[in-house]
Amino acid sequence: MTTSNNNLSNGFTRFGLHKDIMRGIQDAGFSEPRPIQAEAIAPAQEGRDVLGLAQTGTGKTAAFALPLIDSILRFRPRHTSALILAPTRELANQIAEEILLLSQHTRVSLMTIYGGTSMGRQISNVRRRPDIIVGCPGRVLDLMQQGHLRLDELDTLVLDEADHMFDMGFLPDIRRILSRIPAKRQNLLFSATMPRDIRRLADEILNDPFVIELADQAPASTIDHGLYSIGEGQKDNLLNHLLGMEDCHTAIIFTRTKHRAKRLAKRLSNEGHRSIALQGNMSQAQRDRAMQGFRDGNFDILVATDIAARGIDVEKVSHVINYDVPNTPQAYTHRIGRTGRSEAEGMAYTFVTGKDIGWLRATERMIGSKIVRLTADGFAPDFSDSTDSSGRDSARSNGRSGGGSNGGGRGRSGRSGNGRSGGSGRSGRSNPNNGGSRNGNKGRSQSASGGHPGRGSKNASVGGDGVRTRSRH
């Protein structure tokens, strides 16, 4: 029987979650549900399919993890109950760590499945029938096709960051996985954007979904972002200038290629910065060490490629710097979303050369506003356009207006004075285009420290081999 813990004064008590889950929520430091959680948890508990459109860093993991854990504790299945698919190993680990944190006082078991680790150990752990599997589509499909992973009784499928899985070419693998799991199941699909192919997939697999729309194409309101028009040969000097600014404490720098990331991280280290690369040529153990070192503060600068963009979730990253522009406009929002997370504020700068004009125009069309142009003394613009260059060295100092059309809100850089009074969310029940009521609550009472997964979990081990052990009490 599921019971709520009435001794805890916590906004999550409204959902009637199991008392041991409430203990995990308290340990995680969560006090009030964030908007995506407030909208998604109840319908997911009722067994509804859910379509959640929300940006990264908004609390989506807890939105689907809490009802999954609660259902497992309520019904005690003897089979794998939930499969969660994610586009990258880093994101799969991130999801697994947060689930372990929230379920640390329970006996819920979990494992991860992705490439770059021992398939033999994964096969061995699959046979133990963990309650929850978090994995990447490629390795999950491999194990299914080889007959090692059977999910004939699966209750719930979660597709997280569905748009990024499409960008990485996983859609055919996802369709093959869908053909091997029960047609009658609950589906929870979360995405920051809704391109045509993902909308088509949602229409195919979701049955009368509860629709939550908290995402738009624009960056989160907690992020001040701007661009520097700069020649390719000036990038290194401008990067050094920005990294030397007083308010730049930790930074993630994105490059277009893995070789460029490796070279840049090495150069910065040679110049005295505590920097590390995160790129595709690294083994999983090396990637884990790099991420953990960045999280623990052993490194102040992480130089990464887009392959890792969705899996990076680190508290208090003060700056994101796009040394190279992303390959697609959509990736812009995902990249700069590594800062300004869990209601904290962040800064994002992009280096744009004359050859990047096409990308810039497409990105500004997507987000619906101009990106503020910034200048720095000693750096000549590489191109000019009709947009007024209104920033000097800091998007924060020049990118805000004193309040926009809504009165007390804050205008953000590149938003043409559209003040925001806290963010808007839309919920509906049948169609992503059907809005429902708007609200201005950003749910700021959930602490940033609580949003960091994996900390404070005493009863769960996290290793580099894709195995997450069952808690024992």
QUIFENGI-V510583 format. One line per field, one symbol per residue. psi: psi as a letter, one per 40 degrees, with the letter a starting at -180 (. if undefined). A space follows every 10 residues. Layout:
psi: ???
//
This chain:
psi: hhiigeehgh eeddefiidd dddddddeeh dhhidddddd dddddeeiih hhhiiieefd dddddddddd ddddefieih dhhhhididd dddddddddd ddedeifhii iihiieihdd ddddddeegi dhhhiidddd dddddeedhh fdehdhhhhi fddddddefe ddddddddee ihdhiihhhh idigiddddd dddddhhfih hhheiieiii eehhiiihhi ideedddddd dddeidegdi ihhhididdd dddddddddd eeigiiihid eiiddddddd dddddeedie hhhiiddede ehghifhdih hgdiiididd eddddeeeif ifeiiiihih hhideedddd ddddddeeii hhhiiihehh ieiiaehhhe ihehdddeeh ieiaeebeih iiheefegih feiiihiaed heehdaiiie hefeehiddd ehieheheeh ihieeehhih ih.
//
